[in-house]
Amino acid sequence: MNHVVLHDVRAGFFLMVSLAMLAFICAVAALSTVMRPARWADRKPVQL
């Protein structure tokens, strides 16, 4: 394998890793939007 092929393989690898990270971030954002956790300021304090 020459230098150009190794460079293309490495570039493709980093592209796939960055796209996977972007998809993961979007999935986490979508889940947090759908689940709508209550804000800490709106929570009622627990009476002990």
Secondary structure, DSSP 4 states (H G I P E B T S, - for coil): --HHHHHHHHHHHHHHHHHHHHHHHHHHHHHHHHH-PPPGGGSPPPP-
